[in-house]
Amino acid sequence: MIPPPDDIDRLMAVMQTAFPPEYGEAWTRRQVEDALLLGHTFYALVSADGREPQGDEPAAGFFLSRHGFEEEELLLLAVDPAHRRKGLASRLLDRLAAEARARGAQRLLLEMRRGNPAEMLYRAHGFAPIGERLKYYRTPGGERLDAITFCRDFN
């Protein structure tokens, strides 16, 4: 899926505000563009009031996912800190689940660093831990952090 450049601008604006720099989780524009060049990578944007941004309206959140056979992996989910606690992340997760099911996914997967405060959100949406990777992530400062893999089955 090749999005219009203004969608990537919106996505990157959220990315820059949503991810704490100490963990190095934010992707570069090049990484996002390269991922979206693949035919099985999808995204959605949400405005501050929960609908798709119109015209030059900024995005308040987004997801980026990758579909493969009967699985869809949530690569990134972000909401601008100024718009958190308004249900936007839940709205994005609901949309991802609906779209993934329409593409034939039987389950959603995601991986996150241990201690990520988003874990409560994912658990509330039916995700459960299925594995871990010890010292998988490396922060820009060199610290090693564990990763936890979560799954949500649609069956």
Secondary structure, 3 states (H helix, E strand, C coil): CCCCHHHHHHHHHHHHHHCCHHHCCCCCHHHHHHHHHCCCEEEEEECCCCCCCCCCCCCCEEEEEEEECCEEEEEEEEECHHHCCCCHHHHHHHHHHHHHHHCCCCEEEEEEECCCCCHHHHHHCCCEEEEEEEEEEECCCCCEEEEEEEEEECC
